[in-house]
Amino acid sequence: IEDQVMPKKCGHLSGKEVVPVEEMVKKIVMAVNSRRSEDFLIVARTDARGVTGIDDAIERARIYVEAGADIIFPEALESAEEFRRFAREVRAPLMANMTEFGKSPLLSVKELGDMGYRLVIFPATTFRASMMASKRILEIIRDKGTQRDHLDLLMSRSEFYSLINYYGYEEEDRRVDSIARGLLERVKRSAGLKI
């Protein structure tokens, strides 16, 4: 649940606005009151750091915890010291966003864990890596008309099949097919069918 004014913007860009604290508290309380399972966690994200500053972000986070949030997600903190300070001053499970090319420094899971962060997300890392690899191989195909000399850039068929458990699914298909054939034969015999 976020405290940004809609329409939402990327937390690492300028021009965001945050809703009044009271509005966010209402959202959290409604989520808490609607929860049907203890396994459902309420994550309260604050974008206040980039709008009203670190002090307000910390104050909001404390209020969000009191309102019932299970995890606090301070978006776009701008230094390792801000991450440390936030963890010192907000007594709750914390989440960190390690998106590349944003306002936050790229800290390791260990560094963040040592500060007290219990959840670290890398929301665009694999997407950015795969898009860069796709761009590179497409440029090669555009320039050379083939990927033939660059197969080392690609996952092999055996690696891909292993990754997706292709042969395991084939084996399961054979097993289920055998069970289905046996069941059909028993039904035919017991019903006297010649199908």
C-alpha positions in Angstrom: 0.0 0.0 0.0 1.6 3.3 -1.1 1.3 6.9 0.1 1.8 8.4 -3.4 -0.9 10.5 -5.0 -2.3 8.9 -8.1 -1.3 8.7 -10.9 1.7 7.0 -9.4 5.2 7.7 -10.6 8.4 5.8 -10.3 9.7 6.3 -6.8 13.1 7.3 -8.1 11.8 10.2 -10.3 11.0 13.7 -9.3 7.5 15.2 -9.3 5.8 12.8 -6.9 3.3 13.8 -4.3 2.3 12.0 -1.1 -1.2 11.8 0.3 -1.9 13.1 3.8 -0.9 10.7 6.5 -4.6 10.3 7.6 -5.5 9.0 4.1 -2.7 6.4 4.2 -3.6 5.3 7.8 -7.2 4.7 6.5 -5.8 2.5 3.7 -3.7 0.5 6.2 -6.6 0.1 8.7 -8.9 -1.1 6.0 -6.4 -3.6 4.8 -5.8 -4.9 8.3 -9.6 -5.2 8.9 -10.0 -7.0 5.6 -7.2 -9.5 6.2 -8.5 -13.1 6.1 -5.2 -14.9 6.7 -2.2 -14.4 9.0 -0.1 -15.3 5.9 -1.1 -12.1 4.2 1.4 -9.3 5.0 0.6 -5.6 4.6 3.6 -3.7 3.2 3.3 0.1 3.6 5.5 2.0 1.2 6.4 5.6 1.7 7.7 7.9 -1.0 8.0 10.8 1.5 11.8 10.8 1.3 11.7 12.3 -2.2 8.9 14.7 -1.4 9.0 16.0 2.1 12.4 14.5 3.3 13.8 11.8 5.5 12.4 13.1 8.8 8.8 12.9 7.4 9.4 9.5 5.9 10.5 8.2 9.3 7.6 9.8 11.1 5.1 8.4 8.5 6.7 4.9 8.8 6.2 4.9 12.6 2.6 5.9 12.2 2.1 3.2 9.5 3.4 0.6 11.9 1.0 1.8 14.6 -1.8 1.6 12.1 -1.0 -2.1 11.5 1.5 -2.4 8.7 3.6 -5.5 8.9 6.5 -4.3 6.8 7.7 -0.8 5.9 9.1 0.0 2.5 11.0 3.3 2.4 11.4 4.1 -1.3 14.3 5.9 -2.8 16.5 6.5 0.3 19.6 8.4 -1.0 22.5 7.1 1.1 23.7 4.2 3.2 23.4 6.5 6.2 19.8 7.1 5.4 19.2 3.3 5.2 21.0 3.0 8.6 19.1 5.8 10.2 15.7 4.6 9.0 16.5 1.1 10.4 17.5 2.7 13.8 14.5 4.9 14.1 11.7 2.6 12.7 11.2 -0.5 14.8 9.5 -2.8 12.3 10.5 -5.3 9.6 11.9 -3.2 6.7 12.1 -3.8 3.0 14.7 -2.3 0.7 14.5 -1.7 -3.1 17.8 -2.2 -4.9 16.8 -1.0 -8.3 19.6 0.1 -10.5 20.2 3.6 -11.8 17.9 5.2 -9.2 18.4 7.5 -6.2 19.4 4.7 -3.8 23.0 3.4 -3.5 23.3 -0.3 -4.5 23.9 -2.1 -1.2 24.3 -5.8 -0.8 21.8 -8.1 0.9 24.4 -8.6 3.7 24.9 -4.9 4.2 21.2 -4.3 4.4 20.7 -7.3 6.6 23.3 -6.0 9.0 21.4 -2.7 9.1 18.2 -4.5 10.0 16.4 -4.9 6.6 14.7 -8.2 6.3 13.5 -8.1 2.8 15.4 -6.9 -0.3 14.0 -6.7 -3.7 15.7 -6.4 -7.1 12.6 -5.5 -9.2 14.2 -4.8 -12.6 17.6 -6.5 -12.4 16.8 -9.7 -14.4 14.6 -7.7 -16.8 17.4 -5.2 -17.5 20.0 -8.0 -17.9 17.8 -10.0 -20.3 16.9 -6.8 -22.3 20.6 -6.0 -22.6 21.4 -9.5 -23.8 18.5 -9.4 -26.3 19.7 -6.0 -27.6 23.2 -7.3 -28.0 22.2 -10.5 -30.0 19.7 -8.6 -32.1 22.4 -6.1 -33.1 24.7 -9.0 -34.1 21.9 -10.5 -36.2 21.2 -7.1 -37.7 24.8 -6.5 -38.5 25.9 -10.0 -39.6 22.7 -11.7 -40.6 23.3 -14.6 -38.3 24.0 -15.6 -34.7 26.2 -18.5 -35.8 29.5 -17.1 -34.4 28.0 -16.0 -31.1 26.3 -19.1 -29.7 28.4 -18.6 -26.5 26.0 -15.7 -25.7 23.0 -18.1 -25.7 21.7 -20.6 -23.3 22.2 -24.0 -24.9 19.2 -26.3 -25.6 20.3 -28.7 -22.9 20.7 -25.9 -20.3 17.3 -24.5 -21.3 15.6 -27.9 -21.1 17.2 -28.5 -17.7 16.0 -25.1 -16.5 12.4 -25.7 -17.4 12.5 -29.5 -16.5 11.5 -30.4 -20.0 12.3 -34.1 -19.7 10.5 -34.3 -16.4 7.3 -33.1 -18.0 7.7 -35.6 -20.9 8.1 -38.4 -18.3 5.1 -37.2 -16.4 3.1 -37.1 -19.7 4.1 -40.7 -20.5 3.1 -41.8 -16.9 -0.3 -40.0 -17.1 -0.9 -41.4 -20.6 -0.2 -45.0 -19.3 -2.6 -44.5 -16.4 -5.3 -43.1 -18.7 -4.9 -46.0 -21.2 -5.1 -48.5 -18.3 -8.2 -46.9 -16.9 -9.9 -46.7 -20.2 -9.2 -50.4 -20.9 -10.7 -51.3 -17.5 -13.8 -49.2 -18.1 -14.2 -50.8 -21.6 -13.9 -54.3 -20.2 -16.3 -53.8 -17.3 -18.9 -52.1 -19.6 -18.4 -54.7 -22.4 -17.5 -51.9 -24.8 -15.6 -52.6 -28.1 -14.5 -48.9 -28.6 
